[in-house]
Amino acid sequence: MREQAIVLVTGAGGFIGHHLVKYLVTRGYAVRGVDIKEPEYENTAADDFVIADLRDYDQCLKVTKGVDEVYHLAADMGGIGYITSSHASIAINNTLVNAHMLHAAREDEVKRFLFSSSACIYPQHLQTKPDVVPLREEDAFPADPEEGYGLEKLYMEKLCQYFTEDWGFATRVVRFHNVYGPLGAYDRGREKSPAAICRKVASVPNKGEIEIWGDGKQTRSFMYIDDCIEGIYRIMRSDYCAPLNLGTVELVSIDDLVDIISKIAGKSLVKRYDTSRPQGVRGRNSDNSRLRKVLGWEPRIPLRQGLVPTYRWIEERVSLSSQRGRSAGIAAE
């Protein structure tokens, strides 16, 4: 390996990928970022940023050439509304991107390949109650993943396994559990629930009304972006090649999430529930037993702590958008 390792981060124009690029640069890596778009909210820290469509195998071969390691985060994904209404496009786009990147990385003799999977791979029948039993890695089979997004993630996990078993190609697989933080999508349907609720809370006055998808009793665990990035790096550096959960074990309901964010904002809001909207599985939580055993570490930033900078960033974005809207209205008059 060269004195300065060269790493490739796919999805470097997205939320997690953008943060990962910054982290790797501070650790002394030469970083090539690739995405179909540039980062939306601030400039990339990558030494080299390539605009490419990774559904095209030839473009995958170009970006993996000369690279030591690949952090493969590129994916067509979004919030619950998007992933429940876009099964075909998500499945075909991600299948092409994933298979081509894995194949290209092996062809170009990349030394190690990390794939970002998702807790959406877990069987839906294990997630029917808000007080869900934390999900263990071995619970993935017998399989019953979420349609589209979860199914293609599970398939790619197995493909990584086959590349390792059949050809000795070093792979790592991380199963994300609901990542949130500044610089993430917060509107236009691609946002996850913490960002969506932060936007809604920031957009209404004190004593106003906020819409909640579902009845508010559905539960999740949420992981702050700094914990996520450290976990990704630790998993890549480990010798463990089977899938690992990466999430917190702090289970909260959506009602709880709204209350925490409202308190950060200093607002008392009225909740209005819309049970006709998608809400995903009833409950989902991470079992970190294996993660602790393998790494001697697990995510530890409390939800209330991580939501403060997340809310403040989204609040600022909402305020700027509102100011631009008012300025446009004045100009139009």
C-alpha positions as CSV (number, residue, x, y, z in Angstrom):
1,M,0.0,0.0,0.0
2,R,1.2,3.5,-0.7
3,E,2.4,5.7,2.2
4,Q,-0.9,7.7,2.0
5,A,-3.8,5.3,1.4
6,I,-6.3,6.4,-1.2
7,V,-9.9,5.8,-0.3
8,L,-13.1,6.1,-2.4
9,V,-16.3,7.3,-0.8
10,T,-19.4,6.7,-3.0
11,G,-22.4,8.8,-2.2
12,A,-20.1,11.6,-1.2
13,G,-22.6,14.2,-2.2
14,G,-25.1,12.8,0.3
15,F,-25.5,13.2,4.1
16,I,-23.4,10.4,5.5
17,G,-20.9,10.3,2.7
18,H,-20.2,14.0,3.0
19,H,-19.5,13.7,6.7
20,L,-17.4,10.6,6.1
21,V,-15.2,12.4,3.6
22,K,-14.4,15.1,6.1
23,Y,-13.6,12.6,8.8
24,L,-11.2,10.6,6.5
25,V,-9.4,13.7,5.3
26,T,-8.7,14.6,9.0
27,R,-7.2,11.2,9.5
28,G,-4.7,11.7,6.7
29,Y,-6.3,9.7,3.9
30,A,-6.3,10.9,0.3
31,V,-10.0,10.9,-0.5
32,R,-11.8,10.6,-3.8
33,G,-15.5,11.3,-3.6
34,V,-18.0,10.3,-6.2
35,D,-21.7,11.0,-6.6
36,I,-24.3,11.8,-9.2
37,K,-24.5,15.3,-7.5
38,E,-22.3,17.5,-5.4
39,P,-22.9,18.1,-1.7
40,E,-25.9,20.5,-1.4
41,Y,-25.1,22.5,1.8
42,E,-21.3,23.0,1.8
43,N,-18.3,22.2,-0.4
44,T,-16.7,18.8,-0.3
45,A,-13.4,18.2,1.6
46,A,-12.5,15.5,-0.9
47,D,-9.1,15.8,-2.6
48,D,-10.9,14.7,-5.8
49,F,-14.6,14.8,-6.4
50,V,-16.0,13.0,-9.4
51,I,-19.6,13.4,-10.8
52,A,-20.5,9.9,-12.1
53,D,-23.5,7.7,-12.6
54,L,-22.6,4.4,-10.9
55,R,-25.3,2.5,-12.6
56,D,-22.8,2.5,-15.5
57,Y,-20.2,-0.2,-15.0
58,D,-17.5,1.6,-17.0
59,Q,-17.8,4.7,-14.7
60,C,-17.4,2.4,-11.7
61,L,-14.2,1.0,-13.2
62,K,-12.9,4.5,-13.6
63,V,-13.5,5.7,-10.1
64,T,-12.2,2.5,-8.4
65,K,-8.9,2.5,-10.4
66,G,-5.9,3.1,-8.1
67,V,-8.0,3.0,-4.9
68,D,-7.0,1.1,-1.8
69,E,-10.4,1.0,-0.1
70,V,-14.0,1.7,-1.0
71,Y,-16.7,3.0,1.4
72,H,-19.8,2.3,-0.6
73,L,-22.6,4.6,0.6
74,A,-24.2,5.5,-2.7
75,A,-27.9,4.6,-2.8
76,D,-31.3,5.8,-4.1
77,M,-33.1,6.3,-0.8
78,G,-35.2,8.7,1.3
79,G,-37.8,8.9,4.0
80,I,-40.7,6.5,4.5
81,G,-42.9,8.2,2.0
82,Y,-40.4,7.9,-0.7
83,I,-39.2,4.3,-0.1
84,T,-42.8,3.0,0.1
85,S,-43.8,4.6,-3.1
86,S,-40.7,3.9,-5.3
87,H,-40.0,0.2,-5.1
88,A,-39.2,-0.3,-8.8
89,S,-36.8,2.7,-9.2
90,I,-35.1,2.1,-5.9
91,A,-34.6,-1.6,-6.5
92,I,-33.3,-1.3,-10.1
93,N,-31.1,1.7,-9.4
94,N,-29.5,0.3,-6.3
95,T,-29.1,-3.2,-7.7
96,L,-27.1,-1.8,-10.6
97,V,-25.0,0.6,-8.5
98,N,-24.2,-2.0,-5.9
99,A,-23.4,-4.9,-8.2
100,H,-21.3,-2.8,-10.5
101,M,-19.3,-1.1,-7.7
102,L,-18.5,-4.4,-6.0
103,H,-17.5,-6.0,-9.3
104,A,-15.4,-3.0,-10.3
105,A,-13.7,-2.8,-6.9
106,R,-12.6,-6.5,-7.3
107,E,-11.5,-6.0,-10.9
108,D,-9.4,-3.0,-9.9
109,E,-7.8,-4.9,-7.0
110,V,-9.2,-2.7,-4.2
111,K,-8.0,-4.2,-0.9
112,R,-11.2,-3.7,1.1
113,F,-14.8,-2.8,0.4
114,L,-17.4,-1.6,2.9
115,F,-21.1,-1.8,2.0
116,S,-23.7,0.4,3.8
117,S,-26.8,-1.8,4.4
118,S,-29.9,-1.0,6.5
119,A,-32.1,-2.2,9.3
120,C,-34.8,-2.3,6.6
121,I,-33.4,-5.8,5.8
122,Y,-34.9,-7.2,9.0
123,P,-38.1,-9.4,8.9
124,Q,-41.3,-7.3,9.1
125,H,-43.0,-9.8,11.4
126,L,-40.4,-9.1,14.1
127,Q,-41.3,-5.4,14.1
128,T,-45.1,-5.4,14.7
129,K,-45.1,-3.9,18.2
130,P,-43.8,-0.6,19.6
131,D,-42.0,-2.4,22.4
132,V,-40.0,-4.4,19.9
133,V,-37.3,-6.8,20.9
134,P,-33.9,-5.4,19.7
135,L,-32.9,-6.9,16.4
136,R,-29.9,-9.2,16.2
137,E,-27.8,-9.7,13.1
138,E,-28.9,-13.4,12.9
139,D,-32.5,-12.4,12.8
140,A,-32.2,-11.4,9.1
141,F,-33.2,-14.9,8.1
142,P,-35.7,-16.4,7.4
143,A,-36.0,-13.3,5.3
144,D,-39.0,-10.9,5.1
145,P,-37.4,-7.5,4.5
146,E,-39.1,-4.3,3.6
147,E,-40.2,-4.2,-0.1
148,G,-37.8,-2.6,-2.6
149,Y,-35.2,-0.9,-0.5
150,G,-34.8,-3.6,2.2
151,L,-34.8,-6.4,-0.3
152,E,-32.1,-5.0,-2.5
153,K,-30.0,-4.3,0.6
154,L,-30.3,-7.8,1.8
155,Y,-29.3,-9.2,-1.6
156,M,-26.2,-7.0,-1.7
157,E,-25.2,-8.3,1.8
158,K,-25.3,-11.8,0.4
159,L,-23.3,-10.7,-2.7
160,C,-20.6,-9.3,-0.5
161,Q,-20.5,-12.6,1.4
162,Y,-20.2,-14.6,-1.9
163,F,-17.3,-12.4,-3.1
164,T,-15.5,-13.0,0.2
165,E,-16.2,-16.7,0.3
166,D,-15.6,-17.6,-3.3
167,W,-12.9,-15.1,-4.3
168,G,-11.3,-13.9,-1.0
169,F,-12.3,-10.3,-1.6
170,A,-12.4,-8.5,1.7
171,T,-15.8,-6.9,2.4
172,R,-17.4,-5.3,5.4
173,V,-21.2,-4.8,5.9
174,V,-22.7,-2.2,8.2
175,R,-26.5,-2.1,8.9
176,F,-27.5,1.5,9.7
177,H,-30.3,2.2,12.1
178,N,-31.8,5.7,11.5
179,V,-29.0,8.3,11.1
180,Y,-29.6,12.0,11.8
181,G,-27.7,15.2,12.1
182,P,-26.8,18.5,10.4
183,L,-26.3,18.7,6.7
184,G,-28.9,16.0,6.0
185,A,-32.0,16.2,3.8
186,Y,-34.8,17.9,5.7
187,D,-37.5,18.4,3.0
188,R,-38.7,17.3,-0.5
189,G,-39.5,13.8,0.6
190,R,-35.9,12.5,1.1
191,E,-35.7,13.3,4.8
192,K,-36.0,10.8,7.7
193,S,-38.3,11.4,10.7
194,P,-36.0,13.4,12.9
195,A,-35.2,15.9,10.2
196,A,-38.9,16.0,9.0
197,I,-40.1,16.7,12.6
198,C,-37.4,19.3,13.1
199,R,-38.5,21.1,9.9
200,K,-42.2,21.0,11.0
201,V,-41.5,22.3,14.5
202,A,-39.3,25.1,13.1
203,S,-42.0,26.0,10.6
204,V,-44.9,26.6,13.1
205,P,-45.3,29.2,15.8
206,N,-45.6,28.4,19.5
207,K,-49.0,26.9,20.3
208,G,-49.3,25.9,16.6
209,E,-50.2,22.5,15.2
210,I,-47.9,19.8,13.9
211,E,-48.8,16.9,11.7
212,I,-47.6,13.4,12.6
213,W,-47.6,10.5,10.2
214,G,-49.3,7.5,12.0
215,D,-50.5,7.5,15.6
216,G,-47.2,8.6,17.2
217,K,-46.8,5.3,19.0
218,Q,-44.4,3.7,16.5
219,T,-40.9,3.4,17.8
220,R,-37.3,3.7,16.6
221,S,-33.7,4.2,17.7
222,F,-31.8,7.1,16.2
223,M,-28.0,7.5,15.8
224,Y,-26.2,10.8,15.6
225,I,-24.0,11.3,12.6
226,D,-20.7,11.6,14.6
227,D,-21.3,8.1,16.1
228,C,-22.2,6.8,12.7
229,I,-19.0,8.0,11.0
230,E,-16.8,6.7,13.8
231,G,-18.6,3.3,13.7
232,I,-18.2,3.0,9.9
233,Y,-14.5,3.7,10.2
234,R,-14.1,1.2,13.1
235,I,-15.9,-1.5,11.2
236,M,-13.8,-1.0,8.1
237,R,-10.6,-1.3,10.2
238,S,-11.9,-4.5,12.0
239,D,-11.3,-8.0,10.8
240,Y,-15.0,-8.9,10.9
241,C,-16.6,-9.5,7.6
242,A,-20.2,-10.5,8.5
243,P,-22.9,-7.8,8.8
244,L,-22.9,-5.6,11.9
245,N,-25.7,-3.4,13.4
246,L,-24.7,0.2,13.8
247,G,-27.2,2.1,15.8
248,T,-28.2,3.2,19.3
249,V,-30.3,1.1,21.8
250,E,-32.3,4.2,22.9
251,L,-35.8,3.4,21.8
252,V,-38.3,6.3,21.6
253,S,-41.7,6.8,20.1
254,I,-42.4,9.3,17.4
255,D,-44.5,11.2,20.1
256,D,-41.4,11.2,22.2
257,L,-39.3,12.5,19.3
258,V,-41.8,15.4,18.8
259,D,-41.7,16.3,22.5
260,I,-37.9,16.3,22.6
261,I,-37.6,18.6,19.5
262,S,-40.4,20.9,20.7
263,K,-38.6,21.3,24.0
264,I,-35.4,22.2,22.2
265,A,-37.3,24.7,20.2
266,G,-39.0,26.2,23.3
267,K,-42.5,25.5,21.8
268,S,-45.7,23.9,23.0
269,L,-47.4,22.4,20.0
270,V,-50.6,20.6,19.2
271,K,-50.2,17.2,17.6
272,R,-52.5,16.2,14.7
273,Y,-52.2,12.5,13.6
274,D,-52.7,11.3,10.1
275,T,-52.9,7.5,10.1
276,S,-53.4,7.4,6.3
277,R,-49.8,8.3,5.8
278,P,-46.9,5.7,5.6
279,Q,-45.3,5.0,9.0
280,G,-43.2,1.9,8.3
281,V,-42.8,-1.0,10.8
282,R,-44.4,-0.6,14.2
283,G,-41.2,-0.8,16.1
284,R,-37.4,-1.2,15.4
285,N,-34.4,-1.2,17.7
286,S,-30.8,-2.3,17.4
287,D,-29.2,-5.1,19.4
288,N,-25.5,-4.0,19.8
289,S,-24.2,-7.1,21.5
290,R,-22.2,-8.2,18.6
291,L,-21.0,-4.7,17.8
292,R,-19.7,-4.3,21.3
293,K,-18.0,-7.7,21.2
294,V,-16.3,-7.0,17.8
295,L,-15.3,-3.4,18.3
296,G,-15.4,-2.9,22.1
297,W,-17.4,0.2,21.3
298,E,-20.9,1.3,20.4
299,P,-22.7,4.6,19.6
300,R,-23.1,6.6,22.7
301,I,-24.4,10.1,21.9
302,P,-27.8,10.5,23.6
303,L,-30.7,11.5,21.3
304,R,-31.4,14.7,23.2
305,Q,-27.8,15.8,22.8
306,G,-27.6,15.1,19.1
307,L,-30.9,16.7,18.3
308,V,-29.8,20.2,19.5
309,P,-27.3,20.9,16.7
310,T,-29.6,19.1,14.3
311,Y,-32.6,21.2,15.1
312,R,-30.6,24.5,15.2
313,W,-29.2,23.8,11.7
314,I,-32.6,22.9,10.2
315,E,-34.2,25.9,12.0
316,E,-31.7,28.2,10.3
317,R,-32.4,26.6,6.9
318,V,-36.2,27.0,7.4
319,S,-35.7,30.6,8.5
320,L,-33.5,31.4,5.4
321,S,-36.0,29.8,3.1
322,S,-38.8,31.9,4.7
323,Q,-36.8,35.1,4.3
324,R,-36.2,34.4,0.7
325,G,-39.9,33.7,0.2
326,R,-40.8,37.0,1.7
327,S,-38.2,38.9,-0.3
328,A,-39.5,37.3,-3.5
329,G,-43.0,38.3,-2.6
330,I,-42.0,41.9,-2.0
331,A,-40.2,42.0,-5.3
332,A,-43.2,40.5,-7.1
333,E,-45.5,43.2,-5.7
